[in-house]
Amino acid sequence: KLLQTWHQNNENTIINDESWKITDMELEVNKEKIKRGLNLHEYLQEYSSQSTLIIV
């Protein structure tokens, strides 16, 4: 659901305003990397919301 904002519906459609969106192929290739990033984001939101400095 979170990635729907950045998802490009048709891989063959390249519109200047939507060139930053990811295709199905890019999503599949980077699925694990995206999952790690989202997990890190959730972890930081939960445990570091009151921190002034976070080192990753």
BAROVEX-492683 format. One line per field, with one value per residue (C-alpha): residue number from 1; residue in three letters; x, y, z. Coordinates in nm, 2 decimals. Example, Ala and Ser with C-alpha at 12.3 -4.5 7.8 and 13.67 -1.06 7.14 Angstrom:
# BAROVEX-492683
k: 1:2
r: ala:ser
u: 1.23:1.37
v: -0.45:-0.11
w: 0.78:0.71
//
This chain:
# BAROVEX-492683
k: 1:2:3:4:5:6:7:8:9:10:11:12:13:14:15:16:17:18:19:20:21:22:23:24:25:26:27:28:29:30:31:32:33:34:35:36:37:38:39:40:41:42:43:44:45:46:47:48:49:50:51:52:53:54:55:56
r: lys:leu:leu:gln:thr:trp:his:gln:asn:asn:glu:asn:thr:ile:ile:asn:asp:glu:ser:trp:lys:ile:thr:asp:met:glu:leu:glu:val:asn:lys:glu:lys:ile:lys:arg:gly:leu:asn:leu:his:glu:tyr:leu:gln:glu:tyr:ser:ser:gln:ser:thr:leu:ile:ile:val
u: 0.00:0.28:0.45:0.14:0.23:0.55:0.43:0.41:0.11:0.24:0.60:0.58:0.43:0.69:0.54:0.77:0.57:0.58:0.94:1.03:0.79:0.91:0.80:0.70:1.04:1.23:1.00:1.08:1.45:1.48:1.21:1.45:1.63:1.29:1.18:1.49:1.45:1.09:1.17:1.45:1.21:0.95:1.22:1.35:1.00:0.92:1.24:1.41:1.13:1.26:1.63:1.83:2.10:2.06:2.36:2.29
v: 0.00:0.24:0.19:0.26:0.63:0.55:0.26:0.31:0.11:0.04:-0.03:0.10:0.43:0.70:1.04:1.32:1.38:1.01:0.92:0.90:0.61:0.25:-0.02:-0.38:-0.50:-0.25:-0.34:-0.71:-0.66:-0.43:-0.60:-0.70:-0.37:-0.18:-0.42:-0.35:0.02:0.01:-0.20:0.04:0.33:0.16:0.07:0.43:0.57:0.34:0.36:0.69:0.94:1.14:1.12:1.43:1.22:0.89:0.71:0.43
w: 0.00:0.09:-0.25:-0.46:-0.46:-0.64:-0.86:-1.24:-1.37:-1.72:-1.78:-2.14:-2.04:-1.98:-1.90:-1.80:-1.49:-1.39:-1.48:-1.11:-1.05:-1.03:-1.27:-1.18:-1.29:-1.08:-0.78:-0.82:-0.86:-0.55:-0.34:-0.06:-0.05:-0.03:0.24:0.45:0.40:0.51:0.82:0.92:0.88:1.10:1.36:1.37:1.40:1.69:1.89:1.79:1.76:2.06:1.97:1.86:1.69:1.50:1.36:1.11
//
